[in-house]
Amino acid sequence: MFAKRQSALAASAGRPPERRSVKPALGTVLAFLKRPPVAVAASAVLLFGAVALFVSVLGDPSAGAPSARIGLKREARVETAPTGMEAFTAGIGGAYQDLAAGPDALVGEATITLPDGATVSGAGAAITAPRLIPASPLVQAPLAGLTEPGPNGALPVIGSDGRVPAQAYARPFRGDGRPRVALIVGGLGLNAVTTRAAIERLPPEITLSFVPYAEGLQGWIDLARAHGHEVMIEIPMEPTGYPDNDPGPYTLLASGGAADVEAKLPWLLSRVTGYFGVMNYLGDRFVTSDAGFSAFMSELRRRGVAFVDDGVARRRPGAWARATADHVVDEVQTPAAILGRLNAVEALAKQRGGALGAGFGYPVTVEAAARWAAGLDARGLQLAPASAMTRAG
């Protein structure tokens, strides 16, 4: 292709331009313009051209009329993380579970009335959210006589009058004879949005558990207690797969024995004041260490602190008071799955008088727990703090 084009250019190079007569071409144009359709079109073009020339010379005839100019600016789209409401209602048409039915009972796409009075219409298009939980504050920590100085801050201690942190910092509770259910929501303190949502959206009877590495941790503890929540601190323990699965620099190690516990536990316990107990973070390997786990539980007993595990340390005695969660409610993070596990907690409570669930502070978990808890009264259950489920260790 390129070779043919170069040959044509070379053949014509240096020739003078050919002279052509314009008469034949002009005759052809005039004959074309005499055709009726073409003549009409040409007249219209001439008319519009005349009007345009008139406006350009004499000005815009509407120039004196009032006018306004608005500057439009397209805002950049900002992607934000979903709120608890958004996470909970994503695809909710056909996904919200009837709390009175079994785990597999799903609703259709009609208007859904939720346990707390909120509604979702159609496929989640119209949502009416429930109100925030009013605060019912607990006494501010620390309480006099329940701390002693430690190398990194105040440590919990049994008071000279016999008071213990496991009781003094627990939310007061009185059973009314109905089956009781309790829930711990953990992993809090690292994400400010989710932490505040858990504190403000969840009823005060739900226990909140905080990560010891979080910044501003005492402020979160104080805020949670001001909203009526009893609180716990999570103790990182060695899991299967460590160190690839590493809970942080103060992880209690299965191979460390009592010496490792003595070196790390004081830092963890002195991060804040005001907690009634501690909870494991991971730890399925650490709890198999008799030396390390026994030293850990003995220290909690000596300091009057409760220990609640998520199931990894079931039937292991110790600490001042003990409890084990019966179900982890959000291993599958969908509304229907979480509500199904919460239903299982309810069913167990009705069988034996009480049951305890545990979950992580995912937005969908917080929203599901808020809605689930709002309907407990109507279903004949009493919501209790986790401390009410503990027994002397």
Disulfide bonds with the S-S distance in Angstrom:
none
